[in-house]
Amino acid sequence: MSEAQGIVRPKTAASTALRWLLFAILGLFALYYLMPLIVMVMTALKPLDEIRTGSLISPPRNPTLEPTVRAWNSACVGVRCSGLKPYMLNSILMVVPAVLISTMLGAINGYALTKWRFRGADLIFGLMLFGAFIPFQVVLLPMARTLGALGLAGSLWGLVLVHTVYGLAFTTLFFRNFFVGVSDGIVQAAKVDGAGFFGIFFRVVAPMALPAFVVTVIWQFTQIWNDFLFGIAFSAGDNNPATVALNNLVASSTGVKEYNVDMAAAIIAAVPTLLVYVFAGKYFIRGLAAGALKG
């Protein structure tokens, strides 16, 4: 009889050794993958003198939060001083509306393309899907001219518009793939009861699409927060997002290079996305398993 028939085979010394070997190999890969983050954290906790005299991977002998405080409030590098605090707020003010708007529009698009079929729906979806593969660089010039015509050049609302438009292809794809698996009978029954397009969407379909909403929000948040190209191309001065401010801080050194402040600033800029995956990562995996990216 096999294990499926109720008999559990005892573990042998060879299988135990193989399992521990597998754990050791995976641990080495994890350490290799996390090494840059470990070096960043240790460097951010070191005084500048300790960085000059010590090893790059050595732990800090006298840990200090001074580089982090300077990176957040007013990190002076060479002749230029620039703290990340106001630019982190800019990123939040940009990311939140862009994520919410692109997610909601993508949900409505995916719902319309699957449950309210119309002539040319497949063509429209194909064109939107094609937009997901257009490189960032291709849209820079037409988007710059559009923002200029709308009077949004260099503003945070201009960045919100850019990320919303560029993200629509992905959000529509996510929700379309999810709604394909939803029974048409549910929608037809709601139509018979007199519900309209938005009534069915908000009362019937949207509550069922929670996994797709979670996947889309996490995906959009990560992509928009970590974006640098659109930020540097379509924002200016005090409207820069955190990624552009981080680049300006690191690149503006004309005197002694303060690696501890640079590393602390990089960690601060990365904290929001790290927190999202730490606290919502399991929901992201559940959303993938539920079909948000299948189809």
Sequence and secondary structure as in RCSB ss.txt:
>XXXX:A:sequence
MSEAQGIVRPKTAASTALRWLLFAILGLFALYYLMPLIVMVMTALKPLDEIRTGSLISPPRNPTLEPTVRAWNSA
CVGVRCSGLKPYMLNSILMVVPAVLISTMLGAINGYALTKWRFRGADLIFGLMLFGAFIPFQVVLLPMARTLGAL
GLAGSLWGLVLVHTVYGLAFTTLFFRNFFVGVSDGIVQAAKVDGAGFFGIFFRVVAPMALPAFVVTVIWQFTQIW
NDFLFGIAFSAGDNNPATVALNNLVASSTGVKEYNVDMAAAIIAAVPTLLVYVFAGKYFIRGLAAGALKG
>XXXX:A:secstr
  GGGT      HHHHHHHHHHHHHHHHHHHHHHHHHHHHHHHHTS HHHHHHS TTS  SS  SHHHHHHHS  
EETTEE  SHHHHHHHHHHHHHHHHHHHHHHHHHHHHHHHS  TTHHHHHHHHHHHTTS HHHHHHHHHHHHHHH
T TBSHHHHHHHHHHHHHHHHHHHHHHHHTTS HHHHHHHHHTT  HHHHIIIIIHHHTHHHHHHHHHHHHHHHH
H  HHHHHHB GGG  HHHHHHHHHHT  SS  HHHHHHHHHHHHHHHHHHHHHHHHHHHHHHHTTTT  
